């Protein structure tokens, strides 16, 4: 592992040295980030990633240098790699569609808040999570659904203790937020399936179902 780090450091150094010697050095944005972190023994998980949603695998570096970025500026705003595309397009003043999952981080670099309170997470083993700066709730698949655990990373930065029993009110709040996230994910997956099948992405309900909803006072997307 140390050898891999040394090799990457050397090769990135070659790239940055070549950029510094070029004519475009002053007009080039450089971004250093990663698609995942790495567990180095935490939770008995060694030199791997992807099996859980603990911080060692989820936290990654995100460093941007270039025109418009003040050296040494740091931000505590919650960010995700989904923010890379809108951030870079914003930095080079190229418009982008509003429906992108990420958002530009330039306001945070300039001292403004993004207004983002939480980040969601999911892996290919169907673990799902939601977290803010302090609390993280994680749903782990079981044979009967999902087992939920709440981590208070202020008092337990290693995420070793389920704080749900100690903080029942917080657990209830985070459980409800996670349930809302899962509903949104299911709806988005259904929309994607419809689009892949060549149908409209919007859900269309039967006339009977629409009438029943209207009779109960509801206005439902997908109804005329």
PLY file of the C-alpha trace (Angstrom):
ply
format ascii 1.0
element vertex 224
property float x
property float y
property float z
element edge 223
property int vertex1
property int vertex2
end_header
0.00 0.00 0.00
2.82 2.40 0.85
4.40 1.53 -2.49
1.22 2.38 -4.35
1.03 5.75 -2.60
4.68 6.47 -3.43
4.16 5.60 -7.09
1.04 7.73 -7.45
2.77 10.64 -5.71
5.70 10.43 -8.12
3.50 10.27 -11.22
1.23 13.12 -10.09
4.39 15.12 -9.42
5.57 14.53 -13.01
2.20 15.71 -14.32
2.15 18.87 -12.19
5.77 19.68 -13.05
4.95 19.42 -16.76
1.86 21.59 -16.30
3.85 24.22 -14.38
6.33 24.41 -17.25
3.62 24.78 -19.89
1.92 27.88 -21.32
-1.48 26.92 -19.93
-0.48 26.62 -16.27
-2.27 29.84 -15.27
-5.51 28.88 -17.01
-5.83 25.24 -15.95
-7.90 23.78 -13.14
-6.38 20.85 -11.30
-8.63 18.54 -9.29
-7.40 15.85 -6.91
-10.05 13.44 -5.67
-10.93 9.75 -5.49
-13.89 7.51 -6.19
-13.65 5.89 -2.75
-11.62 5.72 0.44
-9.89 2.67 1.86
-10.25 0.74 5.10
-6.90 0.09 6.76
-8.09 -2.23 9.52
-11.09 -0.32 10.84
-13.92 -2.72 11.75
-11.52 -5.59 10.94
-11.65 -4.65 7.25
-8.15 -4.50 5.80
-6.95 -2.73 2.64
-10.34 -2.87 0.93
-13.43 -0.80 0.24
-17.06 -1.19 -0.79
-18.38 -3.57 1.90
-19.80 -0.89 4.20
-20.59 2.82 4.54
-18.16 3.69 7.33
-16.19 6.93 6.98
-12.86 5.37 5.93
-14.45 4.21 2.68
-16.73 7.21 2.17
-14.50 10.19 2.91
-12.26 11.18 0.00
-9.93 14.10 -0.71
-11.28 16.93 -2.85
-8.69 19.54 -3.72
-9.13 22.09 -6.51
-6.42 24.52 -7.61
-6.43 27.07 -10.38
-7.98 30.36 -11.48
-10.66 31.59 -9.10
-9.55 29.40 -6.19
-7.67 31.04 -3.31
-4.80 28.85 -2.06
-5.31 27.49 1.43
-9.09 27.98 1.48
-10.91 25.18 3.29
-14.61 24.53 3.67
-16.64 22.35 6.02
-19.56 22.16 3.59
-20.78 18.65 2.80
-19.65 17.69 -0.71
-19.85 14.69 -3.00
-18.06 13.65 -6.17
-21.37 14.30 -7.95
-20.50 17.97 -7.42
-17.43 17.77 -9.65
-19.16 18.28 -13.00
-21.26 21.32 -12.01
-18.32 22.82 -10.09
-15.93 22.58 -13.04
-18.52 23.82 -15.53
-19.33 26.72 -13.21
-15.64 27.53 -12.82
-15.14 27.79 -16.59
-18.47 29.64 -16.99
-20.25 26.95 -19.00
-23.97 26.52 -18.39
-25.28 23.15 -17.31
-28.74 21.62 -16.86
-30.40 22.23 -13.49
-31.32 18.55 -13.12
-27.79 17.36 -12.32
-27.52 15.40 -9.09
-24.63 17.50 -7.83
-24.24 21.23 -7.35
-21.46 23.74 -7.84
-19.12 24.13 -4.88
-17.88 27.55 -5.98
-20.16 29.39 -3.51
-18.57 27.40 -0.66
-15.09 28.33 -1.89
-16.16 31.97 -1.80
-17.41 31.76 1.78
-21.11 31.16 1.17
-23.17 28.24 2.41
-24.61 25.59 0.12
-27.56 24.88 2.39
-26.91 21.16 2.15
-27.65 19.45 5.45
-27.11 15.77 4.58
-25.54 13.40 2.11
-26.93 10.03 1.01
-24.86 6.93 0.33
-25.32 3.50 -1.17
-23.07 0.65 -2.27
-23.49 -2.35 -4.55
-24.27 -4.55 -1.54
-27.46 -2.55 -0.98
-26.28 -0.76 2.14
-27.94 2.66 2.33
-27.12 5.59 4.54
-27.76 9.24 5.28
-25.56 11.55 7.31
-24.83 15.09 8.38
-21.68 16.40 10.06
-22.48 14.51 13.26
-24.99 11.70 12.83
-25.06 8.84 10.34
-27.81 6.27 9.93
-27.01 3.11 7.99
-29.35 0.40 6.77
-27.74 -3.02 6.35
-29.66 -5.68 4.37
-30.89 -8.71 6.31
-33.10 -11.62 5.42
-36.12 -9.71 6.70
-35.41 -6.20 5.49
-32.79 -3.82 6.87
-31.06 -3.50 10.20
-30.64 0.15 11.13
-27.76 1.60 13.12
-27.18 5.19 14.21
-23.66 6.53 14.74
-22.81 9.68 16.69
-19.51 10.60 15.08
-18.92 13.47 17.50
-18.62 11.14 20.51
-17.75 8.02 18.51
-15.62 9.03 15.49
-14.72 5.39 14.83
-18.41 4.50 14.33
-18.12 1.54 16.69
-21.33 1.94 18.75
-24.95 1.97 17.65
-26.32 5.06 19.43
-29.94 4.38 18.47
-30.88 3.02 21.89
-29.20 5.92 23.68
-30.76 8.54 21.40
-34.24 7.20 20.55
-35.66 10.55 19.39
-32.76 11.14 17.04
-33.04 7.57 15.80
-36.71 8.12 14.96
-35.93 11.32 13.06
-33.12 9.76 11.06
-35.15 6.62 10.35
-37.92 8.77 8.86
-35.44 10.73 6.76
-33.88 7.51 5.47
-37.31 6.11 4.62
-38.01 9.25 2.59
-34.70 8.84 0.78
-35.50 5.21 -0.06
-38.89 6.24 -1.47
-37.18 8.80 -3.70
-34.64 6.21 -4.86
-37.39 3.70 -5.68
-39.32 6.33 -7.63
-36.21 7.32 -9.58
-35.43 3.67 -10.36
-38.97 3.14 -11.62
-38.71 6.23 -13.80
-35.40 5.02 -15.24
-36.89 1.61 -16.04
-39.77 3.25 -17.90
-37.36 5.36 -19.92
-35.21 2.33 -20.78
-38.33 0.56 -21.99
-39.09 3.45 -24.32
-41.99 4.75 -22.26
-42.53 8.15 -20.70
-40.56 8.72 -17.56
-43.67 10.02 -15.84
-45.86 7.54 -14.03
-49.36 7.23 -15.47
-52.14 5.94 -13.27
-55.38 4.40 -14.45
-58.43 6.62 -14.73
-60.08 4.67 -11.92
-57.10 5.15 -9.59
-57.04 8.87 -10.39
-60.73 9.26 -9.60
-60.29 7.47 -6.28
-57.41 9.74 -5.32
-59.32 12.86 -6.32
-62.33 11.71 -4.27
-60.07 11.62 -1.21
-58.80 15.11 -1.91
-55.39 14.16 -3.32
-53.74 15.54 -6.43
-51.43 12.88 -7.82
-48.69 13.22 -10.43
-49.60 11.09 -13.42
-53.28 12.03 -13.35
-54.78 14.34 -15.98
0 1
1 2
2 3
3 4
4 5
5 6
6 7
7 8
8 9
9 10
10 11
11 12
12 13
13 14
14 15
15 16
16 17
17 18
18 19
19 20
20 21
21 22
22 23
23 24
24 25
25 26
26 27
27 28
28 29
29 30
30 31
31 32
32 33
33 34
34 35
35 36
36 37
37 38
38 39
39 40
40 41
41 42
42 43
43 44
44 45
45 46
46 47
47 48
48 49
49 50
50 51
51 52
52 53
53 54
54 55
55 56
56 57
57 58
58 59
59 60
60 61
61 62
62 63
63 64
64 65
65 66
66 67
67 68
68 69
69 70
70 71
71 72
72 73
73 74
74 75
75 76
76 77
77 78
78 79
79 80
80 81
81 82
82 83
83 84
84 85
85 86
86 87
87 88
88 89
89 90
90 91
91 92
92 93
93 94
94 95
95 96
96 97
97 98
98 99
99 100
100 101
101 102
102 103
103 104
104 105
105 106
106 107
107 108
108 109
109 110
110 111
111 112
112 113
113 114
114 115
115 116
116 117
117 118
118 119
119 120
120 121
121 122
122 123
123 124
124 125
125 126
126 127
127 128
128 129
129 130
130 131
131 132
132 133
133 134
134 135
135 136
136 137
137 138
138 139
139 140
140 141
141 142
142 143
143 144
144 145
145 146
146 147
147 148
148 149
149 150
150 151
151 152
152 153
153 154
154 155
155 156
156 157
157 158
158 159
159 160
160 161
161 162
162 163
163 164
164 165
165 166
166 167
167 168
168 169
169 170
170 171
171 172
172 173
173 174
174 175
175 176
176 177
177 178
178 179
179 180
180 181
181 182
182 183
183 184
184 185
185 186
186 187
187 188
188 189
189 190
190 191
191 192
192 193
193 194
194 195
195 196
196 197
197 198
198 199
199 200
200 201
201 202
202 203
203 204
204 205
205 206
206 207
207 208
208 209
209 210
210 211
211 212
212 213
213 214
214 215
215 216
216 217
217 218
218 219
219 220
220 221
221 222
222 223
